[in-house]
Amino acid sequence: MVHMIYVTFGSKEEAINICRKLVEKEFVACANIINNVVSVYSWEGQVQEDAEVVAILKTSDVLVDSVIAAIKEDHSYDIPAISVIEVTKNNEEFTKWLETCVKIS
């Protein structure tokens, strides 16, 4: 089953570096990096506003925990935002392609 993982980063460079590492390790098939996102959030009792970068990663359900651990290992945030989205329906050809790209054994 395909899962998408939504992650925010402090910079485009950090997002590219971590996403590239995840693809090279065959933990994710691909990552979409969306630059120039503005995030408004609460941190330490204050409302903050910062520029961030969003990455959407595609992986198999069996690799979700490995992906999360790898992101947390290299991420610059104390508490990175990592959200997993279970895909209930997908293009069958895309799913087959994804399965050839990641280590699902």
Residue, then its C-alpha position, 0 to 999 in steps of 0.5 A: m500500500v502506498h503512503m505519502i509523508y508530508v514533512t516541513f523543512g527550514s530550507k530548500e537545501e535541507a529538504i533536497n539533501i534529506c529527500r535525496k538520501l531517502v531516495e538513494k537508500e530506496f526508502v522512498a520512490c520520489a519526493n516533491i519539494i514545494n518551496n516558498v511556503v509560509s507557516v504560521y504556528s505556535w511555538e513556546g507560547q508565541v505565534q510564529e511566522d516563518a518561511e518553510v519548504v514542504a516535501i511530499l514523499k511517496t513510499s510503501d507502508v512497510l517503510v514508513d517507520s524507517v522513513i520517519a526515523a531517517i528524517k528525524e536523524d538528519h532534520s534540523y528541527d527539534i520537533p519536525a512535522i512529519s505526517v503520514i497519509e495512507v493512500t486508499k486509491n492510486n493509479e495501479e501503474f504508479t503503485k507498481w513503479l513505486e514498488t520497483c523503486v523501494k526496498i519492500s522486502 
